[in-house]
Amino acid sequence: MTFFGRIFRLTVTVSRTGNRFRPFSSSSLPTDMTIPTTERLAKLRELMKKAENNVDAYVVPSEDQHGSEYIAGCDERRAWISGFNGSAGCAIITPDKALMFTDGRYFLQASQQMDDNWELMKQGLPGVPTWQEYLANNLPDSSRIGIDPTLLTASDSKSLVGQKGNKTLVTINDNLVDRIWASDRPARPNNPVVPLNEKYSGESVTSKLDRLASAVCTETTKPKPRALVLTALDDIAWLFNLRGSDIAYNPVFFAYAVVYFHPTSKPSAVLFLQQNAVEPDVELKTVLGPQVEIRPYEGVWGHLKDLGGQLRVDKEQQKLVLIPDKASLAIAQAVGEDLSTALPSPIAVLKAIKNATELEGFRQSHIRDGVALARYFSWLEEQLQGGKVLTEWEGAEQLERYRSELSLFKGLSFDTISSTGPNGAIIHYSPDPTDCAVIKQDQIYLCDSGAQFLDGTTDVTRTWHFGTPTEEEKRTATRVLQGHIAIDSAVFPNGTTGYIIDSWARKALWKDGLGFRHGTGHGVGHYLNVHEGPHGIGTRISCNSSPLKAGMIVTNEPGYYADGKYGIRIENVLIVKEVQTLANFGEKGFLGFECVTMCPIQTKLVDTSLLAVDEKQWLNNYNQEVWKKISPVLKNDERALKWLERECMAIA
């Protein structure tokens, strides 16, 4: 997956798999449905003009108060005010303009979902500013910019303060979109928080806290920090070996935490959870140990203010409280901006490097996932060839049904992208259960899907043609495959970032003047968020800040998208591993990749005349590995086994 009653009221429908519930919110809206926003914008502008606000621009970011990429329905403010429900974007509303800033993954989707009130700002294209640059350079002098301080990061707020033209940042604690949304806004989820057994996590909470303290309080660290505030939900879930379900497809829960570092004793922590999040029969205090105290979720603000106040009583003038650089302005202000230091989350790197138990979990969960994929694609092919009429949604439901039968399955890792023909060109397409396209045998079918298991998270994309592909489709699919092979086969020295190797995925496409507007790969959590940092493979400068390290997980997913015609993407999940080389230049050591995704790549879509000898060998070796690992566990499904054998046959 690349870097997703009354329609916005949170309702629950029983999935046709029969054993789980799927929450509906704005994120489940069709990717081609336009939402009228005239009335909503008019009400927002009225609030902007009121004397208690008096702002000339209002910023509506995508994220929630924890900086989450994927959010609960109650936090989908940007989607509600604009109609655009992609996972990335920022809205700016002025008295006469409504602007949506988003990246290349969502250009097509945003243009289809937003009405004429909105202007799409295609970030990354020449001459298109970021939303921060727009506020700095396009608003009149002395403009007042309204924000919700719990949603804007402290670093972004600093970039807006002191802009040219003497602009003023106005913090509005009562979110203006929430006031318009009013009673139609869904309630905040408050689902049970449960422990993740150490046989799956591979490490105790005590050990993780000790490693965190060692990473933060090194011998050279001066002054020694007193505390670290945690705001990212997946950071908190990982540190405390807990999982939840407050955000669809992401096994996280609403929480904050503060970790305290002591000079002569082990670290301790305060975990802020929502009321009723702990089931009566789950004794979290026993699981977490005596060094972790549980307090109410809303109590974090008073706790942080008390922490800052105590430091001032102690006459500590140094910045002894660490906060993540993605924490909100409200968090920094609660502690005291003069007492806090923003830095990249130290948990992110610890979490990104998987331990041996987690890595083996990834291997095993992907083998099980490969069984469901083989069963689904063989079933789909048979249905289409038999003349059965199936919609994209029905296909996605059948795939989920097969996955739900697997051991350790907990749910999907994101909304399945089941897309036929032109819909495949919408990079984060999601079929509407009541109105979506019929899967056609003579069109390319792109399926990007994944699952959450207790021992790992999967994310896989395959592109199929169940009829006869055109020469254009075969050529573009082969160019995508060549980019995929280039990343999978890469060997590079320690210290290399995903930014450095990203172009290898695009080189073959560039030969034909083609490309794609998304990153090549993202990190994946262990039974956590399907998108995980801090590393990645892509053209964004952020991909150059965190080197790839042994034990990290990253996807490999180049693609090509012909608007109005088709989309192609091949995605596997990779483990970064140490490799042995003939020499060791610079004494750095070298890295490569181990692929854990086990699903054949369709050779029907390959123009073999474009492949070099080593590329053909790679394709044959990969499909043969899939056969060896998946066929033994498909013995009870003759149809899937025959399909797998055919799809894994070597090419000449």
N, C-alpha and C positions, 0 to 999 in steps of 0.2 A: 504494500500500500504506500503510495507516495505521500511526501510531506504535504471526518464528517461527524363528540361534544362540539365545542368551539375549538378551532384548530390548535390554538396555543395553550389550551388547558391541558394539564398532564392527565392523560387517560391511559388505561392499561388494556391491552388486548391479548388474548391467549394466542401464542404462536401456534401455527398449525403443526409444529412438532409435538405439541400437546403437553410438554412437561416443564415449560418455562414461560415467563412473562416478558414481553418486550415493551418498554416504555415508548410512548409516542410523544414527540414534541416538534418544534420547528425543524429540527435536524432530520426528521423523517419526511419532510415535504419533498415532492417531486422536484428534480433538478431543472425542470423546464416550466414550472408553474410560476406565474407572475402574481405577486401580492400587491394589492393597492395600498399605497402609503400616504396619500394626500392628507387624510384626516389626522393620521398619527403625527405627521410632520407639522401640521398646523398647530396641534395641541402642544407639541414640544417647543415650537417657537414662541407660543404664548407664555410658557413657563420661563423660557430664556429671557423674556422681556420684563418679567416681574421684578419689582424693586429689590427683593431679597436675593435675586440671582444676578440680573443685569449683565448678561454675558453676550458677546458678539459671535461666539462660536462654542459648540459643545462637542466634546470628543466621546465617541462610543466605541471602545475597543472590543475585540472578540473575547478576551480572557475573563475568567472569574476572579474572585479575590485571592485565589491561590496561583494565578498565572497559568491555569490549565489550558491546554490546547483544545481538548474535548471537554465539554461542560454539560452540566445538568440543564434541564429545560428552563428552570427558573432564572438561569444566568444567561440565556440566549438573547440578550438585549439588542445586540447589533443585528441579529437575524430578524427579530421582531420589528424593529424600526425600519428596516430596509427591504425585507423579503429575501435577501441573499443569505443562505445558510451554510456556505462553505466554512471550513474550519479556520481559515486565516483571512483577516481583513480588518480594517479600521474605518469607521464612519465619522465624518466631520459634517456637522450641520451648522450653517450660518443663516442669517435672515433671508437670503435669496439663493442659497445653494445647498445641495445635499450631495456629498462626495463619498465614493467608496473606493478605498485603496486596497488592492489585493494583488496577488502574484499570478504567474502564468498558469498555474494549475487550475485557476478559477475564472479566467477571462471569459470563456464561453458560458459557463454556468451562471456567472453573475449577470452577464448581459441578457440571459434568458429569464432570470428570476426577478430582476429589478424593473420597476415601472419607469415612466418617463420623468419622474421627479428626480432621478438619480443620475449622476455623471460617474462613469467608471474610470478610475485612475489606474492604468495598467502599469504597476510598479515593475521596474526592471527594463522597461523600454526607454529608448533615448528621449530625453527631455521631460520624462515624467518624474516629478519629485516624490519623495517619501511623504507620509502625512506630517511628520515633524517639519520637514523642509517647507511644506505648503503653509503651515501655520506661521513659520518664521518669515516667509517672503511674500505671501499673498494677502495677508490681512492688513487692514489699515493700521496706522500708528495708533498707539494707546488702546488697542483692542483688548478686551477681556475674554480669556479662554476658560471655559468651564470644564471641570473634570470631576469624576468621582474618585477620591483619593485612595479608595480600596481597590480600584481597578487599574490605575496607572502606576507603573513602576517608579521608584524613587529616581532612577537614572533618567527615565524619559521626562519626568517632571523638571529635573535640573536642566535638561536640554531646551525646555520651553521657557524657563526663567531667564531673564536677561537677554531676550532676543532683541534684534534691532527693531527700532520703532517703539521701544518702551512698552511692550505688551505685558499684561498681568495675568498670572495663573490664579484662577478662582476655584478653591475647593468647595464642592457642594456635596455635603454628606448624605442628603436625601436624594438618591439617584432620580434624575428627571424622567428617564424612560420608565422606571418602575412606577412612578406616580401616574403616568398615562396608562400603562399596562394594567395597573390597579388589581381588581379582583380576578381578572382573567389570567393573571400571572400564576404559573404552577407553584405549588408549595415546594419548599426545599426538601429533597429526599433525606430520610433519616433511617437508613437500613442497618441491619445488624453488622457489627464488626466481629470478625472471627480470626482466630490464630491460624497461621500457616505452619504446619508441622515441620520440625527441623529436618526430617528426612527428605523434605522437598527444598527447603531453603539452604540447607547445608551449613548453617552457621547460627549460633545463638544470639539473642539480643545483647547479652553481656559482651560477647566477643565483638560485635559490631560497634557498640559504644566505645570499647577500648580502642579499636582501630581508628574510629573517628577522632578520638582524643589524640592519638599519636599523629594523625595526619594534620590536625589543626595546631596542636601545641608542640611543635618541633623544638629542638635545642636552640635553633637560631631565631625562633619567633619571639619578638620583643615589641611591646609588652605582651605578656601572656593573656589571651582573651579569657573573660569570665564566663561568657555564654555564647551559644549559637542559636539563633532563631530559625526554625524550619517552617516553611510555608507551602512548599510543593507537595501535593498529595502523594505522589509516587515515592518521593524521598521518605516521607513519614511511614508509609506502608512497608517499604523495604527495611528501614532501620528497626522497626518494632515487630517485624515478622507477622504483620496483620494484613488482612484483606477485607474488602467491602464491596458494595455495589451501588454507591450513590450516583455514579456516572455510568451511563449505558456503555457496555463493552469494556470498561476500564475497572478493574477490581480494586478500586480505591474508595475512600470514605472521607467525609469532611472533617478536617482536624488541623490543628497547629501543634507545634512542640517547641520547647526550649530545652536545650542540652546545656548543663552546667559542667564546667571543668574546674577541678579542685587540685591544688598543689600537692597535697599529700594523700589523696584518696581517689577512688575510682570515680568516673563521671556519673552524674545523675541526670534525670530528665523529668520534665513535666509534660504530659500529653493531654491536650485539650480535645475532648470528644463531645459530640452532640448528645443531649439527654436521650435516653432509651436506645442508644446505639449498641450498648452492651446487653446481650441477652442474659436473662437471669441464670441460665445454666452454664454460662461461660465465665469462668473466673479469670479475667484478664490479668489481675494483679499477680496471680500465681504464675501465669505464663511470662509476664514481663519482668518479674523479679522485684525486689524491694527498692531498687534504685530508680524505678519509674513510678511517678505519682500521676493519677488520673484526675483531671478537673474538668468542669463544664466548658464547652466550646466557646461560649460568649465571654468567658472569663479571661481570655488571652489579652484583651486590651487593657484591663486593669492590672493584670500581672506584669505586662511590659512597662506600663507607666510606673508601677511600684519598683521594678528593677532599675529603671532610669533614676527614679527618686533616691533609691538606696545608694547608687553610685555617687550621686551628688552629695548625699549626707556623708559618705566616706571621703568626699573631696577628691574623687577620681576624675581627673580632667582629661584622661586619655580615652581613646575610642576602644572600649573593652568588650563591646557586644558586636558580634558578627551577624550580619543579615545577608541572605542571598541577593545577588544583583538583580534577580527577577522578583524580589519582594515588593510589595506595594508601598507607595508613599505613606499610607496610613500606618504601616508597620514601623517605618523609619521614624515617623513623627511620634508614635507611641513610646518608643524607647528614648527618643531624643536624637536628632540628626547629629548633634555634636558628640554623642556618646557611641555612635554606631559606625561600623565600617562595612561597606558593601563589597562582596566578593563572589566569584562563581561558587555555586553550591559544592562544598567538599564531599557531600553525599553522592553527587552525580557521578563522579569518577569512581568512587568505591562501588557503587551500584552497577556501573557499566561493565566492570571487569568481573565476569562471572566466576564462581568457584567451581570445583570439579563436579560437585553434585548438580549444580545448575546446568552446566554444560552437558552432562549426560542426560539430564531432563530434556534439554532442547533436542538432542539426538533422538531420544525415544518418542517424544511427543510428535516429532515430524514424521517418524515412521508410521505411527498410528494415523496421523493426519493424511498421509499418503494413501492409506487404505480407503478413507472416505472420498478422496479426490478421484481415485481410480473407479470406485463404484459409481460416483456421480457422473463423470464424463462418459463412461461406457453406457450408463443408463440413458443419458441425454442423447448420445449418438443413436442408440437403438430407437428411442422415441421419435426423433426427427426423421430418421430413415423410414419408419413405419407410418409416417404421415400424421403423427400426433401434433396437435396445436398446443404449444407451451409458451407461456409468457416468461419474461425475464424474472419476475417475482416468483413464479412457480418453480423455476429452476433454482433460484436461491434458497427457497424453502426446502426443496428436496436435498440440496447439499447440506443444509443445516440438520436435516433429519438423519442423514448418514453420520454426520459428526456426533450428533447427540447419542449415538449408540456406542461410542468409543469410551474406553475406561479413562477416568480422571477428567472427563470433559466438564467444564463449568459454564460454557457459553461461547458466543462469538467474540472475536477481538476487535471487530468493527463491522459496520453495516456492509453486507456483501455487495460488491460491484458486479452485478450480472448484467452485461450490456451487449447488445447485438447491433451490428452495422454502425450507423451514425452515432448511436449512443456511446459507443466505445471511445469516441473522440472527446467525450466529456470526462476529464481525467478522474474526478471523484463523483461519478454518476451513481445514483441510487434509485432503483426502480420503485415506482409507486404501486402498492399492492392492488389498487383499484383501476389504474389506468397506465399501463406500460406496454412496451412493444412485445410482439411475438418473436421468439427466437427463430430465425430463418436459416435453413440449411445452406442457402447460397450466400450467406453473409458471414463475415468474421465475427466470432463470439469471444469477447474478452471477459474473463472472470477473475477478479481480485478478491480474495477471501482469507479468513483466518479464524483461529479458535483460541480460547483460553483453556489450558489444562493446568492441573495442580503442579505439574512438573515442567511447564513451559508455555510459551506463546508462539503461535504460528502466523505467518503472513506470506501468501503465495499468489502469484499471478500467472495464469496461462492463457494463451491465445490459440483458438482452434478454428478450423474451417471444416465443416462437416459435409461440404460439397467439393467443388473444384475451384481453388483460388485462382485469381487472375495473376498475370505475370508481375503487375505492379505490387500486388499484395505479397507475393513471394519474395520479391526483391527487397521491399521495405522490412519484411519480417526477418529476412536473412541479415540485413544490416543491423537490426536490433540485436539479433542473436550474436553477431560478431562482437558488438560492444559488451554484451553480457559475458561472453567467453574471455574477453580481454581483462575484465575485472576479476573474474573467478580465477584466472591463471596468474594474476599479478604476484610478483615477488618484489619487496621493497624494504629499505632499511628502517630500523626503529627510528622513530621521530617523524615519520612521514604522515601527513594528514590526508584526509579524504579529499580535500581541496586540490591537492597535488595530483592525485590519480583520477580525478573525475573525468578529465578529457579523454582518457582511454576508452570510456564507455561511449563517447560521442564520435570518435575518429572515423569509424566505418560509415556512420550516417552522414558526417560532413563530406565524405567523398562524393555523395550524391546530392549535396546541398540541403540536407535534411537535419533535423535536430529535435529536441524536446525541452519543454519549459518546466521541468521540475528537477529536483535533486536525483542523483543516481542511487542513493542509499541512505537509510536512517538506522539508528540503533533500535533495538527491540528489548523490552523489559522481560524479566522472568516471572511469568504469571503476573504481569503488570501491564503498563501501557504499551501499546503496539508501536508507538513512537517514543523513543527515549534518547536523550542526549548523554553527554555533551558532544559526542562525535557524530560524524555523518560523512557521506560522500556527495559533494555537490559544489556548485559554483558560488554559493553564498560565502562571504568572508568568514562567517561563524564556523564554517567547516574547516577553516585553517587554524583554529585556536586550540583544538584538541587532537593530538596525534592518535592514530590507531595503535592499540596495544593488545598484546596477546590476552585472550579471554574475553574480548569485546565481541558483541554480536552486531552485525550490520547487514542490511539488505542489499541486493544487487538487482536493480530494476530499471534499466534503460527502456525507452519506448519511442513510439512515433504515433502521431495523431493527425489524421487527415480530416479536418472539419467537414461535417456533413457526409462522411463516407465510412470511416472505420477508425479503430484504434488498435495498437499493438503494444503489448508490454510483456516482458518475461521477468519474473521476480523469484529469486531464491533467497533464503536466509543463510548467512555465512558466519562461521566462527573465525575470528582472527587468531592465527596460531604462529608459533615459531617454526621456521624452516631451516634446514641445513643447506648451505651453499658451498661451492668449491672454495671460495675465499671469504674473507670477512673484512671488507674494506672499511677502514675507520674504526674497526673493533666495535661496531654498533650492534651487530646481530641483525638478522633479516626475518621478515614476516611474510606470511601468505594467508590463504583462506582454506577452510574446510567447509564444504557445502553440506547442509543438513536437510534441505528440502528434497523430498522424494516424490516427484511427479514428472512423467516423461515430457519432453519437449517435442512437439509435433513436427516430424520430418516432412510431412506433406507441404508445409509452408516454407520449406527451405529450398533456395536456388543453389544447388550444390556447386554450380560453376563459379560461384563467388567465394567459396570457402577454400582456404589454404589446407594443406594436408594436416597440419596440427589442429586446425579447427574442426575438421571432420573427425579426427581421432578423439578430440575432447567430447564432441556430441555423442559419438558411439560409446565412449567410456561412461559418460554420465547416464545415458539411458540404460546401459547394461547394469550400472550400480543400482538404479531404481528397480530394475527387474529382480536383482538378487535380494534386495532388502524387502520389497513389497510382496512379491509373488508368494513367499512362504506363508504369509498371513492373509492371503486371498483365497485359500483353498476351498472355502465354502461358498464362493461366488464365481461360478463358472464363466458367466458373461464378462465380469470385470477381469478375470484372469486371462481370457482370450484376448480381450481388448488390450490389456497391458503388454502381453507378449508381442502383439502386432506393433504397437506404438514404440516398443523398445528395440525393434529390429534395427540392425546396423545399416547405414547407408554406404554406398560404394564410393 
